[in-house]
């Protein structure tokens, strides 16, 4: 409680000095690099005839996806930052690096399977693993930084919805 009051009394400049800018920028680069790689598979396929034929009726308009994903990737990067900077030891950092790396790889893999290979079934298998990896991320970050864990909830919810869309796209 006293630590919160002390933090609340700090000026914006004092708070900004407490940020590990190197870790924050690196977190953003890592997460958005995964986003960029995934988008290479997605961007051209979204307008393809193949996707238009399998796209479920409950799919939001196309312009919604980049907006939502950019917000989610920003939240993921912040989560990584908070988990990393609040880790107490090398073991915690190793665990954080592992769960975030696995999650980002599964995220990119989904785009490659679903859009790149045009294989909704393989994409569905991957998205279930992706969904589970988000649960692992939340569990791994919970003990280190509650803020980090909470930042992953919108990601979990969106991937849950995406899994429904993916399931409905399987013909």
DAVEN-V535106 format. One record per backbone hydrogen bond with DSSP energy under -0.5 kcal/mol. NH is the residue of the N-H (numbers start at 1). CO is the residue of the C=O. Records with the same first field share a line. If there is no record, write none. Layout:
NH = CO  CO
This chain:
5 = 1
6 = 2
7 = 3
8 = 4
9 = 5
10 = 7
15 = 11
16 = 12
17 = 13
18 = 14  15
19 = 16
21 = 19
24 = 20
25 = 21
26 = 22
27 = 23
28 = 24
29 = 25
30 = 26
31 = 27
32 = 28
33 = 29
34 = 30
35 = 31
36 = 32
37 = 33
38 = 34
39 = 35
40 = 36  37
41 = 37  38
42 = 38
43 = 39
45 = 42
46 = 42
48 = 45
52 = 48
53 = 49
54 = 50
55 = 51
59 = 56
64 = 61
65 = 61  62
66 = 62
67 = 63
68 = 64
69 = 65
70 = 66
71 = 67
72 = 68
73 = 69
74 = 70
75 = 71
76 = 72
77 = 73
78 = 74
79 = 75
80 = 76
81 = 77
82 = 78
83 = 79
84 = 80
85 = 81
86 = 82
87 = 83  84
93 = 89
94 = 90
95 = 91
96 = 92
97 = 93
98 = 94
99 = 95
100 = 96
101 = 97
102 = 98
103 = 99
104 = 100
105 = 101
106 = 102
107 = 103
108 = 104
109 = 105
110 = 106
111 = 107
112 = 108
113 = 109
114 = 110
115 = 111
116 = 111
117 = 112
119 = 113
123 = 119
124 = 120
125 = 121
126 = 122
127 = 123
128 = 124
129 = 125
130 = 126
131 = 127
132 = 128
133 = 129
134 = 130
135 = 131
136 = 132
137 = 133
138 = 134
139 = 135
140 = 136
141 = 137
142 = 138
143 = 139
144 = 141
145 = 141
149 = 145
150 = 146
151 = 147
152 = 148  149
153 = 150
156 = 152
157 = 153
158 = 154
159 = 155
160 = 156
161 = 157
162 = 158
163 = 159
164 = 160
165 = 161
166 = 162
167 = 163
168 = 164
169 = 165
170 = 166  167
